[in-house]
Amino acid sequence: QGFNDGADFSQGKGKKKRESVGSRNHHTIIRTLDDPLDDTQKSEHTNKDRNSNKNQITNYQYIKYWKPQGVICTTDRSIRHNILEELEYDGYFPPHRVFPVGRLDKDTSGLILITSDGRLPNSVLRGQAKQPKTYQVKVDKKLRLDDLDHLRNGVVITTYAQRDKQKKMLTAPTLPSIVQQTGINSLEITIFEGRNRQIRKMLEALGYTVVMLHRVEFMKIALKPLEKEGDWVELNLEEMRMIDELIA
């Protein structure tokens, strides 16, 4: 998933720009632990085959999904383009209730984990347990070197969070981040907290507008081997070991 400066991640590989999220038309990558998949050999299944795929080392469902831009990370089916509706469109029909681990905002694409295991969000999203998240970012103008240092060291932003059914405001510096410039107006950034629209607000505070935001890694789990938006795959054994360690 190398960053292509100028790439439009709102479009799937080889597809026309959609009028709506639900207009996608592509195959879905899928793998079970009984049938491991290497980078050169991917199997395609029809929708009727997909319900039979279950993770063999747990009773829970765990997949990673390339969320398209425009999909909303809510399980409320009354909301158009909710993530459950889009997963079904992309061929995922789990036998149990599932939900996303954390969220990506509507305009952000890329990696999100989907599970039926209620222990996982508490293990990876709360307090000191928050896990690193890596994003590819494109902004509207040339990046200045001193601004990259500001991003690394922390930028004061104001965010809001729900606590005890109340909306609370926080104005504070962000935690230090890992930042690498990848183009004149593009960068890769790893953050270690999850404040609302954090990366967009960090760059906005420095005078930039984010025009593309794409997550490529979460909890050291990478977007690969997924190739395009709408693709999903069950976690492999090594990824499941990382999940087990976090939950333990």
N, C-alpha and C positions, 0 to 999 in steps of 0.2 A: 504494500500500500504506500509506495513512495509518493511524495507530494509532487504534483504537477502544477507549477505556478500557472495560474490562469484556468485550471480545470474547473468544471462546473459539477460539483458533487450533487446537485439537485437532479442530475440526469444519470440514469444507469448506463453502463457500458453498452454502446451499440444501440441505444434506444433514443427515440425522439423525446423531446421535452414534453412532459405530460401536461394536460390541461388540469388534471386533478391527480391526487396521490393514487386513487384507485384505478387509474388507467394503465397500470403497469402490465406488461405481458412478457414474462421470462420464466426460465427454469429456476428451481431452487436447489441449492447444494444441501445435501443432508448426509449424515454419517451416523452409524451406530457403533458402539464399542465392539460389537462382534465383527464388524466390517470396516476396519480402519482405513482411512483415506490419506494417501500421500498427495504431494503438491502436483503431481503429473497425472493423477488418475482420479476423476470425480464422477460420481454416479448420479444419474438423474432418475427421479421416481415420479410417478403420477400421484395425484392427490390421494387416490384410494389406498396407496401403499403407506402413506405417511403416518397414519394413526397407530400403526403397529410398532413404531420405533420408540423404545424406552431406554433410559439410562440403566445399564446393567449393574452398577455398583451401588445403587440407591433406589429407594422407592419414590424419590422426588424427580421432577423434571428440571433439567438445566440445559438451556441453549444460549448461544450468542447470536445476535441478530444485527444486521446492517440496517439500522433505522433510516428510512429515506427522509429527506427534508420534507416537512409538511405533516408528518405523522405526530400525533399528540400522545405523550406518555401518560395516559390515563386509562383506567379499566372501566370507566363509565361509558357504557355502550350507547348512551343517548347522545354523546358528543361525536360529531362526524370526524372520521379519520382517527378514531381512538386506536391505540396500539393493538388491542385484541382483534379488532376488525381487520386491521392490516396484516397481522400475522396469519389469520385465516385466509385472506386473499393470497398470501404468499405460501400457502400450503401447510401451515402448522395447526394441527387440531389435537391439543393435549387432552389426555383423559381426565386431568384434574384442573382445578382453578389455578391459573398462573398470573404473575404480575411482574413488572419490571423492577430491577434492583436499582434504585435511584431513578434519575430522569435525565433526558436531554430535552432542551426546549424545542419548540416546533420548528425553528429555523436551523437547528443543528442536526447534522447527519452522523452516522457512524455507529460504533459499537455500543450495544446495550445488552445486559444479561437479563434473561427471562427465566423465572423459576417458580415452582410451587412450594418451595421451602421457605417458610416464614422466619426461620432462624437467620437466614443469610443477610437481610437488610440490617437487622440489629447488630450483626457481627462486623459489617463493613462500613456502615454509614454513621454510626453514633460516636460522638466524642473523639477520643484519641485513636479509635479504631479506623478512622477514615483512611481510605486507600488512595494511592496515586492514580491520576488520570492524565493521559497524554492526548493532546489535540494538535491537529494541523490547522493553521490560521492564515487567512489572507485578509489584508487591510486595504484601505482605499488610497494609500499613498506610500511613498518611500519611507522605510523605517530608519530612524536615527539610532546610532549606536548607544547614546546615553539613555535613550528610552528602553532599550533592551536591558540595560543595567537596572533601570527602575523596576522593570518587570521581574527581574531576578531577585531583587532585594525586598520588594513589597510596594504596593501602591494603595493609597488610602481611597476606599470606596464605601459607598452606603448601600447596604442590602437589607432586605426584609425577610424575616423567618416567622413561621407559625409556631408559637409556644403556648401550650395550654389554651388552645382555641383563640389566642390573641396574636395579632400581627405586631411583631417587635422589630424596631429599627436598630441596625448596627452600623456605626461609622468607625472604621478601623482599618489599619494596614492589612493587606493580604500577607499570608505566610510566604517565605522565600520560595521561588519556583526555579525549575530548570528550563532554560530558554536557549534555543539554537536558531539562528537566522538561516532560512533555507532559500531565500530569494530576496529580490529588492524590496518587495512588499509582503513577504510571507515568512512565517516562523513556525517552529514546533515548540510547544510549551507543556510542561508537566506540573500540575498543581497538586497540593496535598490537603486541600479542603474543598468544600462543596457549597460555597455561598451562591445564592441565586444569581444567574447570568454573570458569574464572576469574571470570566475572561473578557466578555464584551465590555463590562464596566471598567475593567483595568485599562483596556486600550482606549476606551472613550475618555477616561480621566487624563490620558496622555495626548488627546487630540486626534485620535484615529476612529474610523468606523470599520467594524468587522463586516466584511462582505462574504466570507465563507468560514465556517467553523465545523470541523469534522473530527470526531474522536476515534483514535486508532488503538488505544490501549486503556484498560481499566483493571486494577488489581493485578497487574503484570500478565493479564490475559490479553492477547493481541487479537485484532480484527481478522487476521489471516486464519484459515484459508479462504474466507469469503471474498468474492470477486466483485460484487456489485450490490447496489442497494436492493433490499428485499430478500437477499440471501440469508440463510440461517443454518446452523449446524449444532449438533449436540456437543457438549464439552468432551474433550478427550481425557484419557486417564491422567496425564500430567496436570491438566487444568483442574480435574476433580480432586486431585491430591491437594492442590492449593486451596480449594474450597473447604475440604475437610479440615485442613490446618487452621483456617480462619474460624470455622465454627467450633472447633474443639475447645 
